[in-house]
């Protein structure tokens, strides 16, 4: 596993030590979430713009199809 240096304000480091939190796990989770967010935004930005208005029914149908394909709450 690679090592990275993360710099935080002294007070934040003191609070983390006092709370005995696993800083490595927190940073890994936060970094993964941020990279995933950026990847999603890049994907969304690459989509062609929508033309015209869409009906509520069309939006619900699209959501249902996406849930069927990718999983998620019904």
N, CA, C and O atoms as a Tripos MOL2 file, in Angstrom:
@<TRIPOS>MOLECULE
protein
  296   295    74     0     0
PROTEIN
NO_CHARGES

@<TRIPOS>ATOM
      1 N           0.8520   -1.1660    0.0000 N.3       1 UNK1
      2 CA          0.0000    0.0000    0.0000 C.3       1 UNK1
      3 C           0.9010    1.2330    0.0000 C.2       1 UNK1
      4 O           1.9100    1.2760    0.7030 O.2       1 UNK1
      5 N           0.5280    2.2240   -0.7890 N.am      2 UNK2
      6 CA          1.3100    3.4560   -0.8880 C.3       2 UNK2
      7 C           1.1220    4.3150    0.3580 C.2       2 UNK2
      8 O           0.1140    4.2300    1.0590 O.2       2 UNK2
      9 N           2.1220    5.1360    0.6010 N.am      3 UNK3
     10 CA          2.0470    6.0810    1.7160 C.3       3 UNK3
     11 C           1.8930    7.4790    1.1610 C.2       3 UNK3
     12 O           2.5340    7.8350    0.1720 O.2       3 UNK3
     13 N           1.0470    8.2710    1.7920 N.am      4 UNK4
     14 CA          0.8620    9.6770    1.4490 C.3       4 UNK4
     15 C           0.9930   10.4970    2.7230 C.2       4 UNK4
     16 O           0.6350   10.0410    3.8080 O.2       4 UNK4
     17 N           1.5070   11.7040    2.5800 N.am      5 UNK5
     18 CA          1.5380   12.6300    3.7070 C.3       5 UNK5
     19 C           0.3230   13.5320    3.6120 C.2       5 UNK5
     20 O           0.0340   14.0890    2.5530 O.2       5 UNK5
     21 N          -0.3820   13.6750    4.7130 N.am      6 UNK6
     22 CA         -1.5430   14.5540    4.7690 C.3       6 UNK6
     23 C          -1.2750   15.5830    5.8580 C.2       6 UNK6
     24 O          -0.9730   15.2380    7.0010 O.2       6 UNK6
     25 N          -1.3890   16.8460    5.4830 N.am      7 UNK7
     26 CA         -1.1520   17.9140    6.4400 C.3       7 UNK7
     27 C          -2.4850   18.4830    6.9050 C.2       7 UNK7
     28 O          -3.3540   18.8050    6.0950 O.2       7 UNK7
     29 N          -2.6320   18.6020    8.2150 N.am      8 UNK8
     30 CA         -3.8360   19.1690    8.8130 C.3       8 UNK8
     31 C          -3.4040   20.1660    9.8780 C.2       8 UNK8
     32 O          -2.2830   20.0840   10.3790 O.2       8 UNK8
     33 N          -4.2720   21.1040   10.2300 N.am      9 UNK9
     34 CA         -3.9390   22.0380   11.3080 C.3       9 UNK9
     35 C          -3.6590   21.2830   12.6150 C.2       9 UNK9
     36 O          -4.2260   20.2200   12.8690 O.2       9 UNK9
     37 N          -2.7810   21.8510   13.4260 N.am     10 UNK10
     38 CA         -2.3980   21.2100   14.6910 C.3      10 UNK10
     39 C          -3.6060   20.8630   15.5530 C.2      10 UNK10
     40 O          -3.6730   19.7760   16.1280 O.2      10 UNK10
     41 N          -4.5600   21.7860   15.6410 N.am     11 UNK11
     42 CA         -5.7370   21.5450   16.4800 C.3      11 UNK11
     43 C          -6.5250   20.3310   15.9790 C.2      11 UNK11
     44 O          -7.0100   19.5330   16.7810 O.2      11 UNK11
     45 N          -6.6530   20.1930   14.6670 N.am     12 UNK12
     46 CA         -7.3710   19.0530   14.1080 C.3      12 UNK12
     47 C          -6.6290   17.7530   14.4050 C.2      12 UNK12
     48 O          -7.2530   16.7420   14.7270 O.2      12 UNK12
     49 N          -5.3230   17.7750   14.2990 N.am     13 UNK13
     50 CA         -4.5250   16.5830   14.6120 C.3      13 UNK13
     51 C          -4.6890   16.2070   16.0830 C.2      13 UNK13
     52 O          -4.8250   15.0300   16.4150 O.2      13 UNK13
     53 N          -4.6760   17.2070   16.9600 N.am     14 UNK14
     54 CA         -4.8590   16.9450   18.3940 C.3      14 UNK14
     55 C          -6.2370   16.3350   18.6730 C.2      14 UNK14
     56 O          -6.3610   15.4040   19.4690 O.2      14 UNK14
     57 N          -7.2550   16.8620   18.0190 N.am     15 UNK15
     58 CA         -8.6070   16.3280   18.2120 C.3      15 UNK15
     59 C          -8.7090   14.8920   17.7120 C.2      15 UNK15
     60 O          -9.3560   14.0570   18.3430 O.2      15 UNK15
     61 N          -8.0760   14.6060   16.5880 N.am     16 UNK16
     62 CA         -8.1110   13.2450   16.0420 C.3      16 UNK16
     63 C          -7.4090   12.2720   16.9830 C.2      16 UNK16
     64 O          -7.8890   11.1620   17.2140 O.2      16 UNK16
     65 N          -6.2730   12.6960   17.5220 N.am     17 UNK17
     66 CA         -5.5560   11.8290   18.4730 C.3      17 UNK17
     67 C          -6.3940   11.5930   19.7270 C.2      17 UNK17
     68 O          -6.4880   10.4690   20.2190 O.2      17 UNK17
     69 N          -6.9990   12.6620   20.2360 N.am     18 UNK18
     70 CA         -7.8200   12.5450   21.4510 C.3      18 UNK18
     71 C          -9.0120   11.6220   21.2320 C.2      18 UNK18
     72 O          -9.4020   10.8800   22.1340 O.2      18 UNK18
     73 N          -9.5840   11.6680   20.0450 N.am     19 UNK19
     74 CA        -10.7470   10.8380   19.7390 C.3      19 UNK19
     75 C         -10.3530    9.4200   19.3560 C.2      19 UNK19
     76 O         -11.2090    8.5470   19.2100 O.2      19 UNK19
     77 N          -9.0590    9.1960   19.1960 N.am     20 UNK20
     78 CA         -8.5290    7.8790   18.8160 C.3      20 UNK20
     79 C          -9.2050    7.3440   17.5510 C.2      20 UNK20
     80 O          -9.5760    6.1730   17.4750 O.2      20 UNK20
     81 N          -9.3580    8.2320   16.5580 N.am     21 UNK21
     82 CA         -9.9610    7.8140   15.2940 C.3      21 UNK21
     83 C          -8.8910    7.2370   14.3670 C.2      21 UNK21
     84 O          -7.7090    7.5630   14.4840 O.2      21 UNK21
     85 N          -9.3200    6.3860   13.4580 N.am     22 UNK22
     86 CA         -8.4280    5.8060   12.4630 C.3      22 UNK22
     87 C          -8.3420    6.7940   11.3010 C.2      22 UNK22
     88 O          -9.1420    6.7460   10.3670 O.2      22 UNK22
     89 N          -7.3630    7.6860   11.3740 N.am     23 UNK23
     90 CA         -7.2150    8.7460   10.3790 C.3      23 UNK23
     91 C          -7.0020    8.1580    8.9910 C.2      23 UNK23
     92 O          -7.5380    8.6760    8.0120 O.2      23 UNK23
     93 N          -6.2380    7.1010    8.8950 N.am     24 UNK24
     94 CA         -5.9730    6.4810    7.6010 C.3      24 UNK24
     95 C          -7.2670    6.0150    6.9430 C.2      24 UNK24
     96 O          -7.4800    6.2550    5.7550 O.2      24 UNK24
     97 N          -8.1230    5.3580    7.6990 N.am     25 UNK25
     98 CA         -9.3930    4.8730    7.1530 C.3      25 UNK25
     99 C         -10.2910    6.0330    6.7400 C.2      25 UNK25
    100 O         -10.9520    5.9690    5.7040 O.2      25 UNK25
    101 N         -10.3170    7.0870    7.5410 N.am     26 UNK26
    102 CA        -11.1420    8.2490    7.2200 C.3      26 UNK26
    103 C         -10.6510    8.9150    5.9410 C.2      26 UNK26
    104 O         -11.4500    9.2750    5.0760 O.2      26 UNK26
    105 N          -9.3450    9.0780    5.8220 N.am     27 UNK27
    106 CA         -8.7840    9.7040    4.6210 C.3      27 UNK27
    107 C          -9.0400    8.8270    3.4000 C.2      27 UNK27
    108 O          -9.3710    9.3430    2.3320 O.2      27 UNK27
    109 N          -8.8930    7.5130    3.5380 N.am     28 UNK28
    110 CA         -9.1590    6.6140    2.4080 C.3      28 UNK28
    111 C         -10.6040    6.7410    1.9400 C.2      28 UNK28
    112 O         -10.8690    6.8160    0.7400 O.2      28 UNK28
    113 N         -11.5330    6.7650    2.8840 N.am     29 UNK29
    114 CA        -12.9480    6.8910    2.5360 C.3      29 UNK29
    115 C         -13.2290    8.2330    1.8730 C.2      29 UNK29
    116 O         -13.8940    8.2920    0.8390 O.2      29 UNK29
    117 N         -12.7240    9.3070    2.4660 N.am     30 UNK30
    118 CA        -12.9660   10.6430    1.9190 C.3      30 UNK30
    119 C         -12.3520   10.7930    0.5300 C.2      30 UNK30
    120 O         -12.9700   11.3840   -0.3560 O.2      30 UNK30
    121 N         -11.1570   10.2720    0.3300 N.am     31 UNK31
    122 CA        -10.4930   10.3660   -0.9650 C.3      31 UNK31
    123 C         -11.2410    9.5590   -2.0210 C.2      31 UNK31
    124 O         -11.4080   10.0160   -3.1510 O.2      31 UNK31
    125 N         -11.6880    8.3680   -1.6580 N.am     32 UNK32
    126 CA        -12.4670    7.5430   -2.5840 C.3      32 UNK32
    127 C         -13.7550    8.2490   -2.9780 C.2      32 UNK32
    128 O         -14.1080    8.2840   -4.1570 O.2      32 UNK32
    129 N         -14.4600    8.8130   -2.0040 N.am     33 UNK33
    130 CA        -15.7160    9.5090   -2.2890 C.3      33 UNK33
    131 C         -15.4900   10.7230   -3.1820 C.2      33 UNK33
    132 O         -16.2810   10.9760   -4.0910 O.2      33 UNK33
    133 N         -14.4250   11.4760   -2.9380 N.am     34 UNK34
    134 CA        -14.1300   12.6550   -3.7560 C.3      34 UNK34
    135 C         -13.7770   12.2620   -5.1840 C.2      34 UNK34
    136 O         -14.2360   12.8990   -6.1320 O.2      34 UNK34
    137 N         -12.9710   11.2270   -5.3470 N.am     35 UNK35
    138 CA        -12.6120   10.7800   -6.6950 C.3      35 UNK35
    139 C         -13.8290   10.2340   -7.4350 C.2      35 UNK35
    140 O         -13.9780   10.4670   -8.6350 O.2      35 UNK35
    141 N         -14.6930    9.5180   -6.7400 N.am     36 UNK36
    142 CA        -15.9330    9.0270   -7.3490 C.3      36 UNK36
    143 C         -16.8330   10.1900   -7.7640 C.2      36 UNK36
    144 O         -17.4320   10.1660   -8.8390 O.2      36 UNK36
    145 N         -16.9230   11.2030   -6.9100 N.am     37 UNK37
    146 CA        -17.7370   12.3870   -7.2160 C.3      37 UNK37
    147 C         -17.2160   13.0770   -8.4700 C.2      37 UNK37
    148 O         -17.9910   13.4690   -9.3420 O.2      37 UNK37
    149 N         -15.9000   13.2220   -8.5510 N.am     38 UNK38
    150 CA        -15.3060   13.8680   -9.7260 C.3      38 UNK38
    151 C         -15.5280   13.0490  -10.9870 C.2      38 UNK38
    152 O         -15.8030   13.6030  -12.0520 O.2      38 UNK38
    153 N         -15.4090   11.7290  -10.8710 N.am     39 UNK39
    154 CA        -15.6420   10.8650  -12.0330 C.3      39 UNK39
    155 C         -17.0890   10.9930  -12.5090 C.2      39 UNK39
    156 O         -17.3510   11.0350  -13.7110 O.2      39 UNK39
    157 N         -18.0180   11.0560  -11.5710 N.am     40 UNK40
    158 CA        -19.4270   11.2270  -11.9290 C.3      40 UNK40
    159 C         -19.6450   12.5660  -12.6190 C.2      40 UNK40
    160 O         -20.3470   12.6410  -13.6270 O.2      40 UNK40
    161 N         -19.0470   13.6200  -12.0790 N.am     41 UNK41
    162 CA        -19.1970   14.9410  -12.6900 C.3      41 UNK41
    163 C         -18.5960   14.9820  -14.0890 C.2      41 UNK41
    164 O         -19.1620   15.6050  -14.9880 O.2      41 UNK41
    165 N         -17.4650   14.3320  -14.2790 N.am     42 UNK42
    166 CA        -16.8490   14.2660  -15.6070 C.3      42 UNK42
    167 C         -17.7730   13.5520  -16.5770 C.2      42 UNK42
    168 O         -17.9510   13.9910  -17.7130 O.2      42 UNK42
    169 N         -18.3620   12.4470  -16.1250 N.am     43 UNK43
    170 CA        -19.2970   11.6920  -16.9610 C.3      43 UNK43
    171 C         -20.5190   12.5410  -17.3030 C.2      43 UNK43
    172 O         -20.9470   12.5840  -18.4560 O.2      43 UNK43
    173 N         -21.0780   13.2150  -16.2980 N.am     44 UNK44
    174 CA        -22.2490   14.0580  -16.5330 C.3      44 UNK44
    175 C         -21.9340   15.2040  -17.4910 C.2      44 UNK44
    176 O         -22.7420   15.5340  -18.3590 O.2      44 UNK44
    177 N         -20.7560   15.8090  -17.3300 N.am     45 UNK45
    178 CA        -20.3680   16.9180  -18.2050 C.3      45 UNK45
    179 C         -20.2060   16.4740  -19.6550 C.2      45 UNK45
    180 O         -20.3530   17.2870  -20.5680 O.2      45 UNK45
    181 N         -19.9050   15.1980  -19.8770 N.am     46 UNK46
    182 CA        -19.7010   14.6830  -21.2300 C.3      46 UNK46
    183 C         -21.0130   14.3370  -21.9320 C.2      46 UNK46
    184 O         -21.0240   14.1110  -23.1420 O.2      46 UNK46
    185 N         -22.1080   14.2930  -21.1940 N.am     47 UNK47
    186 CA        -23.3980   13.9660  -21.8040 C.3      47 UNK47
    187 C         -23.8670   15.1070  -22.6970 C.2      47 UNK47
    188 O         -23.6330   16.2760  -22.3900 O.2      47 UNK47
    189 N         -24.5240   14.7740  -23.7940 N.am     48 UNK48
    190 CA        -25.0560   15.8430  -24.6490 C.3      48 UNK48
    191 C         -26.1850   16.5690  -23.9240 C.2      48 UNK48
    192 O         -26.8810   15.9760  -23.1000 O.2      48 UNK48
    193 N         -26.3650   17.8440  -24.2280 N.am     49 UNK49
    194 CA        -27.4410   18.5900  -23.5600 C.3      49 UNK49
    195 C         -28.8140   18.0690  -23.9920 C.2      49 UNK49
    196 O         -28.9920   17.5960  -25.1150 O.2      49 UNK49
    197 N         -29.7600   18.1670  -23.0880 N.am     50 UNK50
    198 CA        -31.1290   17.7660  -23.3970 C.3      50 UNK50
    199 C         -31.7680   18.7970  -24.3090 C.2      50 UNK50
    200 O         -31.4940   19.9930  -24.2090 O.2      50 UNK50
    201 N         -32.6100   18.3220  -25.1830 N.am     51 UNK51
    202 CA        -33.3420   19.2300  -26.0730 C.3      51 UNK51
    203 C         -34.8250   19.1330  -25.7390 C.2      51 UNK51
    204 O         -35.3780   18.0390  -25.6260 O.2      51 UNK51
    205 N         -35.4400   20.2550  -25.5860 N.am     52 UNK52
    206 CA        -36.8700   20.2710  -25.3200 C.3      52 UNK52
    207 C         -37.2050   19.8760  -23.8940 C.2      52 UNK52
    208 O         -36.3290   19.5600  -23.0890 O.2      52 UNK52
    209 N         -38.4840   19.9040  -23.6090 N.am     53 UNK53
    210 CA        -38.9600   19.5600  -22.2700 C.3      53 UNK53
    211 C         -39.2910   18.0830  -22.2080 C.2      53 UNK53
    212 O         -39.6280   17.4670  -23.2190 O.2      53 UNK53
    213 N         -39.1950   17.5280  -21.0330 N.am     54 UNK54
    214 CA        -39.5470   16.1340  -20.8000 C.3      54 UNK54
    215 C         -40.7400   16.0990  -19.8470 C.2      54 UNK54
    216 O         -40.8370   16.9090  -18.9250 O.2      54 UNK54
    217 N         -41.6230   15.1710  -20.0780 N.am     55 UNK55
    218 CA        -42.7890   15.0460  -19.2040 C.3      55 UNK55
    219 C         -42.3910   14.3460  -17.9090 C.2      55 UNK55
    220 O         -41.3700   13.6630  -17.8270 O.2      55 UNK55
    221 N         -43.2300   14.5420  -16.9150 N.am     56 UNK56
    222 CA        -43.0190   13.8690  -15.6320 C.3      56 UNK56
    223 C         -43.0320   12.3550  -15.8370 C.2      56 UNK56
    224 O         -42.2170   11.6380  -15.2570 O.2      56 UNK56
    225 N         -43.9460   11.8820  -16.6520 N.am     57 UNK57
    226 CA        -44.0540   10.4450  -16.9220 C.3      57 UNK57
    227 C         -42.7760    9.9080  -17.5720 C.2      57 UNK57
    228 O         -42.3230    8.8140  -17.2350 O.2      57 UNK57
    229 N         -42.1960   10.6690  -18.4980 N.am     58 UNK58
    230 CA        -40.9520   10.2410  -19.1530 C.3      58 UNK58
    231 C         -39.8100   10.1780  -18.1400 C.2      58 UNK58
    232 O         -38.9720    9.2780  -18.1990 O.2      58 UNK58
    233 N         -39.7790   11.1320  -17.2140 N.am     59 UNK59
    234 CA        -38.7320   11.1370  -16.1870 C.3      59 UNK59
    235 C         -38.8720    9.9280  -15.2680 C.2      59 UNK59
    236 O         -37.8740    9.2850  -14.9420 O.2      59 UNK59
    237 N         -40.0840    9.6140  -14.8510 N.am     60 UNK60
    238 CA        -40.3200    8.4560  -13.9830 C.3      60 UNK60
    239 C         -39.9430    7.1660  -14.7020 C.2      60 UNK60
    240 O         -39.3400    6.2760  -14.1030 O.2      60 UNK60
    241 N         -40.2920    7.0600  -15.9690 N.am     61 UNK61
    242 CA        -39.9410    5.8740  -16.7550 C.3      61 UNK61
    243 C         -38.4270    5.7230  -16.8430 C.2      61 UNK61
    244 O         -37.9030    4.6200  -16.6870 O.2      61 UNK61
    245 N         -37.7220    6.8270  -17.0930 N.am     62 UNK62
    246 CA        -36.2590    6.7810  -17.1800 C.3      62 UNK62
    247 C         -35.6490    6.3570  -15.8490 C.2      62 UNK62
    248 O         -34.7070    5.5650  -15.8250 O.2      62 UNK62
    249 N         -36.1780    6.8770  -14.7400 N.am     63 UNK63
    250 CA        -35.6780    6.4810  -13.4180 C.3      63 UNK63
    251 C         -35.9190    4.9970  -13.1600 C.2      63 UNK63
    252 O         -35.0340    4.3000  -12.6630 O.2      63 UNK63
    253 N         -37.0990    4.5170  -13.4930 N.am     64 UNK64
    254 CA        -37.4060    3.0950  -13.3040 C.3      64 UNK64
    255 C         -36.4700    2.2190  -14.1270 C.2      64 UNK64
    256 O         -35.9940    1.1920  -13.6440 O.2      64 UNK64
    257 N         -36.2030    2.6200  -15.3660 N.am     65 UNK65
    258 CA        -35.2980    1.8500  -16.2180 C.3      65 UNK65
    259 C         -33.8750    1.8490  -15.6620 C.2      65 UNK65
    260 O         -33.1920    0.8260  -15.6990 O.2      65 UNK65
    261 N         -33.4310    2.9950  -15.1460 N.am     66 UNK66
    262 CA        -32.0890    3.0720  -14.5560 C.3      66 UNK66
    263 C         -32.0040    2.2000  -13.3110 C.2      66 UNK66
    264 O         -30.9960    1.5260  -13.0950 O.2      66 UNK66
    265 N         -33.0530    2.2040  -12.4870 N.am     67 UNK67
    266 CA        -33.0590    1.3610  -11.2870 C.3      67 UNK67
    267 C         -33.0370   -0.1150  -11.6610 C.2      67 UNK67
    268 O         -32.3660   -0.9180  -11.0110 O.2      67 UNK67
    269 N         -33.7720   -0.4680  -12.7110 N.am     68 UNK68
    270 CA        -33.7660   -1.8620  -13.1670 C.3      68 UNK68
    271 C         -32.3780   -2.2700  -13.6490 C.2      68 UNK68
    272 O         -31.9230   -3.3850  -13.3920 O.2      68 UNK68
    273 N         -31.7110   -1.3540  -14.3500 N.am     69 UNK69
    274 CA        -30.3950   -1.6730  -14.9180 C.3      69 UNK69
    275 C         -29.2940   -1.6690  -13.8670 C.2      69 UNK69
    276 O         -28.4500   -2.5650  -13.8510 O.2      69 UNK69
    277 N         -29.2930   -0.6610  -12.9830 N.am     70 UNK70
    278 CA        -28.1880   -0.4780  -12.0480 C.3      70 UNK70
    279 C         -28.5210   -0.8810  -10.6160 C.2      70 UNK70
    280 O         -27.6260   -0.9350   -9.7730 O.2      70 UNK70
    281 N         -29.7690   -1.1600  -10.3270 N.am     71 UNK71
    282 CA        -30.1770   -1.4890   -8.9640 C.3      71 UNK71
    283 C         -30.4790   -0.2200   -8.1950 C.2      71 UNK71
    284 O         -30.0700    0.8730   -8.5860 O.2      71 UNK71
    285 N         -31.1760   -0.3710   -7.1320 N.am     72 UNK72
    286 CA        -31.5070    0.7770   -6.3040 C.3      72 UNK72
    287 C         -32.9170    0.6460   -5.7750 C.2      72 UNK72
    288 O         -33.6130   -0.3260   -6.0700 O.2      72 UNK72
    289 N         -33.3420    1.6340   -4.9860 N.am     73 UNK73
    290 CA        -34.6740    1.5630   -4.3840 C.3      73 UNK73
    291 C         -35.7560    1.6130   -5.4450 C.2      73 UNK73
    292 O         -35.6230    2.3020   -6.4570 O.2      73 UNK73
    293 N         -36.8180    0.8830   -5.2050 N.am     74 UNK74
    294 CA        -37.9420    0.8400   -6.1570 C.3      74 UNK74
    295 C         -39.0410    1.7520   -5.7040 C.2      74 UNK74
    296 O         -40.0710    1.8550   -6.3690 O.2      74 UNK74
@<TRIPOS>BOND
     1     1     2 1
     2     2     3 1
     3     3     4 2
     4     3     5 am
     5     5     6 1
     6     6     7 1
     7     7     8 2
     8     7     9 am
     9     9    10 1
    10    10    11 1
    11    11    12 2
    12    11    13 am
    13    13    14 1
    14    14    15 1
    15    15    16 2
    16    15    17 am
    17    17    18 1
    18    18    19 1
    19    19    20 2
    20    19    21 am
    21    21    22 1
    22    22    23 1
    23    23    24 2
    24    23    25 am
    25    25    26 1
    26    26    27 1
    27    27    28 2
    28    27    29 am
    29    29    30 1
    30    30    31 1
    31    31    32 2
    32    31    33 am
    33    33    34 1
    34    34    35 1
    35    35    36 2
    36    35    37 am
    37    37    38 1
    38    38    39 1
    39    39    40 2
    40    39    41 am
    41    41    42 1
    42    42    43 1
    43    43    44 2
    44    43    45 am
    45    45    46 1
    46    46    47 1
    47    47    48 2
    48    47    49 am
    49    49    50 1
    50    50    51 1
    51    51    52 2
    52    51    53 am
    53    53    54 1
    54    54    55 1
    55    55    56 2
    56    55    57 am
    57    57    58 1
    58    58    59 1
    59    59    60 2
    60    59    61 am
    61    61    62 1
    62    62    63 1
    63    63    64 2
    64    63    65 am
    65    65    66 1
    66    66    67 1
    67    67    68 2
    68    67    69 am
    69    69    70 1
    70    70    71 1
    71    71    72 2
    72    71    73 am
    73    73    74 1
    74    74    75 1
    75    75    76 2
    76    75    77 am
    77    77    78 1
    78    78    79 1
    79    79    80 2
    80    79    81 am
    81    81    82 1
    82    82    83 1
    83    83    84 2
    84    83    85 am
    85    85    86 1
    86    86    87 1
    87    87    88 2
    88    87    89 am
    89    89    90 1
    90    90    91 1
    91    91    92 2
    92    91    93 am
    93    93    94 1
    94    94    95 1
    95    95    96 2
    96    95    97 am
    97    97    98 1
    98    98    99 1
    99    99   100 2
   100    99   101 am
   101   101   102 1
   102   102   103 1
   103   103   104 2
   104   103   105 am
   105   105   106 1
   106   106   107 1
   107   107   108 2
   108   107   109 am
   109   109   110 1
   110   110   111 1
   111   111   112 2
   112   111   113 am
   113   113   114 1
   114   114   115 1
   115   115   116 2
   116   115   117 am
   117   117   118 1
   118   118   119 1
   119   119   120 2
   120   119   121 am
   121   121   122 1
   122   122   123 1
   123   123   124 2
   124   123   125 am
   125   125   126 1
   126   126   127 1
   127   127   128 2
   128   127   129 am
   129   129   130 1
   130   130   131 1
   131   131   132 2
   132   131   133 am
   133   133   134 1
   134   134   135 1
   135   135   136 2
   136   135   137 am
   137   137   138 1
   138   138   139 1
   139   139   140 2
   140   139   141 am
   141   141   142 1
   142   142   143 1
   143   143   144 2
   144   143   145 am
   145   145   146 1
   146   146   147 1
   147   147   148 2
   148   147   149 am
   149   149   150 1
   150   150   151 1
   151   151   152 2
   152   151   153 am
   153   153   154 1
   154   154   155 1
   155   155   156 2
   156   155   157 am
   157   157   158 1
   158   158   159 1
   159   159   160 2
   160   159   161 am
   161   161   162 1
   162   162   163 1
   163   163   164 2
   164   163   165 am
   165   165   166 1
   166   166   167 1
   167   167   168 2
   168   167   169 am
   169   169   170 1
   170   170   171 1
   171   171   172 2
   172   171   173 am
   173   173   174 1
   174   174   175 1
   175   175   176 2
   176   175   177 am
   177   177   178 1
   178   178   179 1
   179   179   180 2
   180   179   181 am
   181   181   182 1
   182   182   183 1
   183   183   184 2
   184   183   185 am
   185   185   186 1
   186   186   187 1
   187   187   188 2
   188   187   189 am
   189   189   190 1
   190   190   191 1
   191   191   192 2
   192   191   193 am
   193   193   194 1
   194   194   195 1
   195   195   196 2
   196   195   197 am
   197   197   198 1
   198   198   199 1
   199   199   200 2
   200   199   201 am
   201   201   202 1
   202   202   203 1
   203   203   204 2
   204   203   205 am
   205   205   206 1
   206   206   207 1
   207   207   208 2
   208   207   209 am
   209   209   210 1
   210   210   211 1
   211   211   212 2
   212   211   213 am
   213   213   214 1
   214   214   215 1
   215   215   216 2
   216   215   217 am
   217   217   218 1
   218   218   219 1
   219   219   220 2
   220   219   221 am
   221   221   222 1
   222   222   223 1
   223   223   224 2
   224   223   225 am
   225   225   226 1
   226   226   227 1
   227   227   228 2
   228   227   229 am
   229   229   230 1
   230   230   231 1
   231   231   232 2
   232   231   233 am
   233   233   234 1
   234   234   235 1
   235   235   236 2
   236   235   237 am
   237   237   238 1
   238   238   239 1
   239   239   240 2
   240   239   241 am
   241   241   242 1
   242   242   243 1
   243   243   244 2
   244   243   245 am
   245   245   246 1
   246   246   247 1
   247   247   248 2
   248   247   249 am
   249   249   250 1
   250   250   251 1
   251   251   252 2
   252   251   253 am
   253   253   254 1
   254   254   255 1
   255   255   256 2
   256   255   257 am
   257   257   258 1
   258   258   259 1
   259   259   260 2
   260   259   261 am
   261   261   262 1
   262   262   263 1
   263   263   264 2
   264   263   265 am
   265   265   266 1
   266   266   267 1
   267   267   268 2
   268   267   269 am
   269   269   270 1
   270   270   271 1
   271   271   272 2
   272   271   273 am
   273   273   274 1
   274   274   275 1
   275   275   276 2
   276   275   277 am
   277   277   278 1
   278   278   279 1
   279   279   280 2
   280   279   281 am
   281   281   282 1
   282   282   283 1
   283   283   284 2
   284   283   285 am
   285   285   286 1
   286   286   287 1
   287   287   288 2
   288   287   289 am
   289   289   290 1
   290   290   291 1
   291   291   292 2
   292   291   293 am
   293   293   294 1
   294   294   295 1
   295   295   296 2
@<TRIPOS>SUBSTRUCTURE
     1 UNK1         2 RESIDUE 1 A UNK
     2 UNK2         6 RESIDUE 1 A UNK
     3 UNK3        10 RESIDUE 1 A UNK
     4 UNK4        14 RESIDUE 1 A UNK
     5 UNK5        18 RESIDUE 1 A UNK
     6 UNK6        22 RESIDUE 1 A UNK
     7 UNK7        26 RESIDUE 1 A UNK
     8 UNK8        30 RESIDUE 1 A UNK
     9 UNK9        34 RESIDUE 1 A UNK
    10 UNK10       38 RESIDUE 1 A UNK
    11 UNK11       42 RESIDUE 1 A UNK
    12 UNK12       46 RESIDUE 1 A UNK
    13 UNK13       50 RESIDUE 1 A UNK
    14 UNK14       54 RESIDUE 1 A UNK
    15 UNK15       58 RESIDUE 1 A UNK
    16 UNK16       62 RESIDUE 1 A UNK
    17 UNK17       66 RESIDUE 1 A UNK
    18 UNK18       70 RESIDUE 1 A UNK
    19 UNK19       74 RESIDUE 1 A UNK
    20 UNK20       78 RESIDUE 1 A UNK
    21 UNK21       82 RESIDUE 1 A UNK
    22 UNK22       86 RESIDUE 1 A UNK
    23 UNK23       90 RESIDUE 1 A UNK
    24 UNK24       94 RESIDUE 1 A UNK
    25 UNK25       98 RESIDUE 1 A UNK
    26 UNK26      102 RESIDUE 1 A UNK
    27 UNK27      106 RESIDUE 1 A UNK
    28 UNK28      110 RESIDUE 1 A UNK
    29 UNK29      114 RESIDUE 1 A UNK
    30 UNK30      118 RESIDUE 1 A UNK
    31 UNK31      122 RESIDUE 1 A UNK
    32 UNK32      126 RESIDUE 1 A UNK
    33 UNK33      130 RESIDUE 1 A UNK
    34 UNK34      134 RESIDUE 1 A UNK
    35 UNK35      138 RESIDUE 1 A UNK
    36 UNK36      142 RESIDUE 1 A UNK
    37 UNK37      146 RESIDUE 1 A UNK
    38 UNK38      150 RESIDUE 1 A UNK
    39 UNK39      154 RESIDUE 1 A UNK
    40 UNK40      158 RESIDUE 1 A UNK
    41 UNK41      162 RESIDUE 1 A UNK
    42 UNK42      166 RESIDUE 1 A UNK
    43 UNK43      170 RESIDUE 1 A UNK
    44 UNK44      174 RESIDUE 1 A UNK
    45 UNK45      178 RESIDUE 1 A UNK
    46 UNK46      182 RESIDUE 1 A UNK
    47 UNK47      186 RESIDUE 1 A UNK
    48 UNK48      190 RESIDUE 1 A UNK
    49 UNK49      194 RESIDUE 1 A UNK
    50 UNK50      198 RESIDUE 1 A UNK
    51 UNK51      202 RESIDUE 1 A UNK
    52 UNK52      206 RESIDUE 1 A UNK
    53 UNK53      210 RESIDUE 1 A UNK
    54 UNK54      214 RESIDUE 1 A UNK
    55 UNK55      218 RESIDUE 1 A UNK
    56 UNK56      222 RESIDUE 1 A UNK
    57 UNK57      226 RESIDUE 1 A UNK
    58 UNK58      230 RESIDUE 1 A UNK
    59 UNK59      234 RESIDUE 1 A UNK
    60 UNK60      238 RESIDUE 1 A UNK
    61 UNK61      242 RESIDUE 1 A UNK
    62 UNK62      246 RESIDUE 1 A UNK
    63 UNK63      250 RESIDUE 1 A UNK
    64 UNK64      254 RESIDUE 1 A UNK
    65 UNK65      258 RESIDUE 1 A UNK
    66 UNK66      262 RESIDUE 1 A UNK
    67 UNK67      266 RESIDUE 1 A UNK
    68 UNK68      270 RESIDUE 1 A UNK
    69 UNK69      274 RESIDUE 1 A UNK
    70 UNK70      278 RESIDUE 1 A UNK
    71 UNK71      282 RESIDUE 1 A UNK
    72 UNK72      286 RESIDUE 1 A UNK
    73 UNK73      290 RESIDUE 1 A UNK
    74 UNK74      294 RESIDUE 1 A UNK
